[in-house]
Amino acid sequence: MDQAKAGTVTMGKKNKTGRIAEVNQFPHVIQYVDFEDEHELKGKWASEEFNHENPITLELACGKGEYSVNLAKKFPGRNFIGVDIKGPRIWVGAKEAVEQNITNVRFLRAFIDHLENYFSKGEVEEIWIPFSDPYLKKPKKRLTSPKFLNIYRKVLKPWGTIHLKTDSKVLYNYTLDVIKREDLNVITRIDDVYRDAPEHELLTSIQTYYEKMHLKEGKTIHYVAFQLTP
């Protein structure tokens, strides 16, 4: 490895380490240590963490937290929680929330398949899944697979809403198939967001890091909102 590459790797490690250290100090980032135990905030997020009973929205696999932060700005009467296991990614959104004094957003560093340990039944009103990994060779790991839908049922309100936004045609068609097989209620389906619904401000004004990258590559962005039956 030449000196330039070695220097880049070293700098990357330092940045990652620095971000993790800073994330550990953010009061609005809740980190899980034992993923098998129930968290003390389970059933108390609105009353004890946000100090009011406004409805809760989760952004799953939130990465840099673009949707959590920007939805929080647009809807001050709601609470938003970005969930991801990778601290350096969460740091980006968490840092912005601190700098802009956004008080209705939190971040949870945890595994998504343990959501029921963090939230009680009916504690969450809706879920956003923007540009999650499509797991092309592992369908069961997709965040709209029946396995994960059953997890969401344990924390969502009856008829809770799930929003999927993705560039992956595989994940999109897979989700539509799951919705059909499970006889779920489709609220909105947009096969090409920027062609068919450019006026949909909520979908076009908030763009994740990956969405911007995909748009530059000319990829189509898909969206579906659906409700889980109790």
SVG drawing of the C-alpha trace seen along z (x, -y; Angstrom):
<svg xmlns="http://www.w3.org/2000/svg" viewBox="-57 -25 61 40">
<polyline fill="none" stroke="black" stroke-width="0.4" points="0.0,0.0 1.5,-3.4 1.7,-6.3 -1.2,-8.2 -3.5,-5.2 -2.2,-4.4 -2.8,-8.0 -6.4,-7.9 -7.1,-4.6 -5.6,-6.1 -7.7,-9.3 -10.8,-7.2 -10.2,-5.2 -9.6,-8.3 -12.8,-9.9 -14.8,-6.8 -13.4,-6.5 -14.0,-10.2 -17.6,-9.9 -18.3,-6.9 -16.8,-8.8 -19.0,-11.8 -22.1,-9.7 -21.5,-8.2 -21.8,-11.6 -25.0,-12.7 -27.9,-12.7 -30.4,-12.2 -28.7,-9.0 -29.9,-5.9 -27.5,-3.0 -28.3,0.6 -25.7,2.8 -27.7,6.0 -29.9,6.6 -31.9,9.3 -33.2,7.3 -36.1,4.9 -35.1,1.2 -36.2,-1.0 -37.8,-3.4 -40.1,-0.7 -43.6,-2.1 -42.3,-5.4 -40.7,-7.1 -43.3,-9.8 -43.8,-10.6 -40.2,-10.2 -37.9,-10.8 -39.9,-13.4 -41.9,-14.7 -45.2,-14.8 -47.6,-12.3 -47.1,-13.2 -47.2,-10.2 -43.9,-8.4 -42.5,-7.7 -39.5,-5.3 -37.0,-5.5 -35.5,-2.1 -31.9,-1.5 -31.8,-5.3 -28.1,-5.6 -27.3,-9.3 -30.9,-10.0 -32.0,-12.3 -35.6,-11.4 -35.6,-11.5 -34.1,-14.9 -36.1,-16.5 -39.4,-15.0 -38.8,-16.3 -38.4,-19.8 -41.5,-19.5 -43.7,-18.1 -42.8,-19.6 -46.0,-18.0 -44.6,-14.5 -41.7,-12.5 -39.1,-10.8 -36.6,-8.1 -33.9,-6.9 -32.8,-3.3 -29.5,-1.9 -26.7,0.2 -23.8,-1.8 -22.8,-4.7 -20.6,-6.6 -23.6,-6.9 -26.0,-8.0 -23.5,-10.7 -24.3,-12.7 -28.0,-13.1 -27.4,-13.4 -24.9,-16.1 -27.3,-18.1 -30.0,-17.7 -27.7,-19.2 -26.5,-22.0 -30.0,-23.0 -31.6,-22.4 -34.2,-19.9 -35.9,-18.6 -38.4,-16.1 -35.8,-13.7 -33.9,-10.9 -31.6,-8.1 -31.5,-4.5 -28.4,-2.5 -29.8,1.0 -30.7,4.0 -34.1,3.7 -35.0,7.3 -35.1,6.5 -37.6,3.6 -40.1,5.3 -37.5,4.9 -37.4,1.2 -41.1,0.4 -44.4,1.7 -47.4,2.7 -49.0,-0.4 -46.3,-2.8 -45.3,-3.5 -47.7,-5.1 -45.7,-4.7 -42.5,-3.5 -40.3,-4.8 -37.9,-2.5 -36.0,-4.7 -33.4,-3.0 -32.7,0.0 -30.4,2.8 -32.4,4.9 -30.4,8.1 -30.7,9.5 -29.6,13.0 -31.2,13.0 -34.9,12.2 -35.6,13.0 -33.3,10.1 -35.3,7.5 -37.1,5.1 -40.4,5.7 -40.2,9.5 -42.9,11.3 -40.4,11.9 -40.0,8.1 -43.7,7.3 -44.5,9.6 -41.9,7.7 -43.5,4.3 -46.9,5.7 -45.6,6.0 -44.9,2.2 -47.2,0.5 -50.7,-0.8 -53.5,1.2 -53.5,0.4 -50.1,-1.3 -48.5,-2.6 -45.3,-1.6 -43.6,-3.7 -41.1,-2.1 -39.0,-4.3 -36.4,-2.5 -34.4,-2.5 -34.4,1.3 -37.0,2.8 -36.3,6.2 -37.2,4.9 -40.1,2.9 -41.7,5.8 -41.0,8.2 -42.8,5.8 -45.8,5.5 -45.9,9.3 -45.8,9.6 -48.5,7.0 -50.7,9.0 -50.0,12.3 -50.7,11.0 -53.8,9.1 -52.5,5.7 -54.1,2.3 -52.2,0.2 -52.6,-3.5 -50.4,-4.9 -48.3,-3.3 -46.0,-5.3 -44.0,-3.3 -41.8,-6.3 -41.8,-9.1 -40.1,-11.8 -42.1,-11.0 -45.5,-10.3 -45.6,-12.4 -43.1,-15.3 -45.6,-17.4 -45.4,-15.0 -43.3,-17.4 -42.7,-14.9 -41.1,-12.4 -39.1,-14.7 -37.9,-17.4 -36.2,-14.9 -33.4,-12.9 -31.0,-10.5 -27.4,-10.2 -28.1,-7.1 -31.1,-8.6 -29.0,-11.5 -26.4,-9.0 -29.1,-6.8 -30.7,-9.8 -27.4,-10.9 -27.1,-7.4 -30.6,-7.8 -32.3,-5.2 -36.1,-5.1 -37.3,-5.8 -40.3,-3.7 -42.6,-4.3 -45.4,-2.4 -47.3,-3.1 -49.3,-0.3 -51.0,0.6 -50.5,3.7 -53.6,5.5 -53.7,6.1"/>
</svg>
